[in-house]
Amino acid sequence: SSYYGGMFDAFTDSTLIFSTVLFLYLTGHINALLLALLVAPKIITFFLLTFLHKAEYKPTIFSRLSSVFFYISIPIFLLEISSLLEYTLVIIIYVLSVIHWGHLLKTRFNLKF
């Protein structure tokens, strides 16, 4: 995939995530805490990419999996299946995001761990 394709993919994922989370909040399917929890990983990733990687973005399997689990969570929130399942999905999204952030830091500073 090309650089611009990767950037466009990240942009469309982020746009869909922000609009969906806002919709879920405005319709009362999630509370303000979940709103903040679901939006924060994308904001943190944006700042890491903006200030550390400048024009070099390479999505990892972890960032892609984080998006997949977010997309899985949408019907769970809409159908209000289980709070435990909802928070479990949020935790999975955060774990995958933290691994992705670690990879971004590792590649930026040439760390070996």
C-alpha positions in Angstrom: 0.0 0.0 0.0 1.1 3.5 -0.6 1.8 6.2 1.9 -1.3 8.2 0.9 -3.4 5.1 1.0 -2.3 4.4 4.5 -2.9 8.0 5.6 -6.4 8.0 3.9 -7.2 4.7 5.6 -6.2 6.1 9.0 -8.2 9.3 8.3 -11.4 7.4 7.3 -11.1 5.1 10.4 -10.7 8.1 12.7 -13.6 9.9 11.1 -15.9 6.9 11.4 -14.8 6.4 15.0 -15.4 10.0 16.0 -18.7 10.3 14.3 -20.0 6.9 15.6 -18.9 7.7 19.2 -20.5 11.1 19.0 -23.7 9.5 17.7 -23.7 6.8 20.4 -23.3 9.6 23.0 -26.0 11.9 21.6 -28.5 9.0 21.4 -27.8 7.9 25.0 -26.2 4.6 24.2 -23.0 5.5 25.9 -22.2 7.9 28.8 -19.6 10.6 28.9 -17.0 8.3 30.4 -17.2 5.8 27.5 -17.2 8.8 25.1 -13.9 9.9 26.5 -12.5 6.4 26.7 -13.3 5.6 23.1 -12.0 8.9 21.7 -8.8 9.1 23.7 -6.8 6.4 21.9 -7.3 8.1 18.5 -6.3 11.5 20.0 -3.2 10.1 21.6 -2.2 8.4 18.4 -2.8 11.6 16.5 -0.4 13.5 18.8 2.2 10.7 18.7 2.1 10.8 14.9 2.1 14.6 14.7 5.0 15.2 17.0 7.1 12.1 16.7 6.7 10.7 13.3 5.8 13.8 11.3 5.1 12.5 7.8 6.0 8.9 8.4 3.0 6.8 9.3 3.1 3.0 9.1 0.0 1.3 10.6 0.7 -1.8 12.6 -1.4 -4.9 13.0 -2.2 -3.6 16.5 -3.7 -0.3 15.2 -5.7 -2.3 12.7 -6.9 -4.7 15.3 -7.9 -1.8 17.6 -10.1 -0.5 14.8 -11.6 -3.9 14.3 -12.5 -4.3 18.0 -14.0 -0.8 17.9 -16.2 -1.8 14.9 -17.2 -4.9 16.8 -18.2 -2.8 19.8 -20.6 -0.6 17.8 -23.5 -3.1 17.7 -22.7 -4.2 21.3 -23.3 -0.5 22.4 -26.3 -0.1 20.2 -28.0 -3.3 21.4 -26.9 -2.7 25.0 -26.0 -6.4 25.4 -23.8 -6.3 28.5 -21.8 -3.6 30.3 -19.1 -6.1 31.1 -18.7 -6.9 27.4 -18.7 -3.2 26.6 -15.9 -2.4 29.1 -14.0 -5.6 28.1 -14.0 -4.3 24.5 -12.8 -0.9 25.6 -9.9 -2.6 27.6 -9.0 -4.7 24.5 -8.9 -1.5 22.4 -6.6 0.2 24.9 -4.3 -2.8 25.2 -3.9 -2.9 21.4 -3.5 0.9 21.3 -0.7 0.8 24.0 1.1 -1.8 22.0 0.8 0.3 18.9 2.1 3.4 20.8 5.0 1.4 22.1 5.8 0.4 18.5 5.7 4.0 17.4 8.0 5.1 20.2 10.3 2.1 19.5 10.7 2.9 15.8 11.1 6.6 16.4 13.8 6.3 19.0 15.4 3.1 17.7 14.7 1.3 21.0 15.5 -2.4 21.4 12.9 -4.1 23.6 
